Amino acid sequence: MNIKAIGFDLDDTLYDRFDIYRNVFNLIEERYCALNITFDDFNMELQRISIEEYSLFSRGYKDKQTYKIDRVKRTYSYFGRSISNNLAKLFDVLYRFFRNKIMTREKVNEVLCRLKNETNLTIFILTNGPTVDQRDKIEVLQIEQYFPKDKVFISESVGWSKPSREIFKYVEDKLSISNEEILYIGDHYHNDIQAGKNCGWHTVFFNFENTNQPLAADYAVHDFSEFEKLLEKLNIL
């Protein structure tokens, strides 16, 4: 295996996005609208609906503000509660507040630093999401030194979203690196692992939830210590 580029998903891979939603959910639950359910149940539905709503936004059917409000209102409606636009907006305000406190997962910076020092290796980010939001997260995480702007590929800016083949091919063309020379790590089976494999990339499933390893994944790790050891085993580090 001759790897010339290593790509990273952003959300839930380089940091734990669920911590943000957990803080927002707990505050809303305590002060404004109690669903009396677990965060895990709430978050599972929120993530499902968010994917649907983001798809509508990315295809131009909704603006950013509407999709963010609708995903929250639909989630609460699923659990039998109708909430106002103002409360849905508050959810998003709180989300942005807690988002500005995110930190990289343990060992991320050490691994990125080692990879950055490899002279014949390119590292990049490939992420779905609004451009401003994703760049804000990268700034808060303080990882800009590892990923120059031309090595950060965000779906809204590119014009395609994972799992479309077009966005993976776009990255290959911009990096001038062929598909079999790319290793990509992500947490989402459909968008990251299956889509990456369909495009000929090598994939690492970031299994932070300890679920079954997707059959499509070449490798699976549970944290960045394991990822570092994998890179050493593959003679990348």
Secondary structure, DSSP 4 states (H G I P E B T S, - for coil): ----EEEE--BTTTB-HHHHHHHHHHHHHHHT----S-HHHHHHHHHHHHHHHHHHHHTTSS-HHHHHHHHHHHHHHHTT----HHHHHHHHHHHHHHHTT--BPTTHHHHHHHHHT-TT-EEEEEE-S-HHHHHHHHHHHT-TTTS-GGGEEEHHHHS--TT-HHHHHHHHHHHT--GGGEEEEES-IIIIIIHHHHTT-EEEEE-TT--PPPTT-SEEESSHHHHHHHHHHTT--
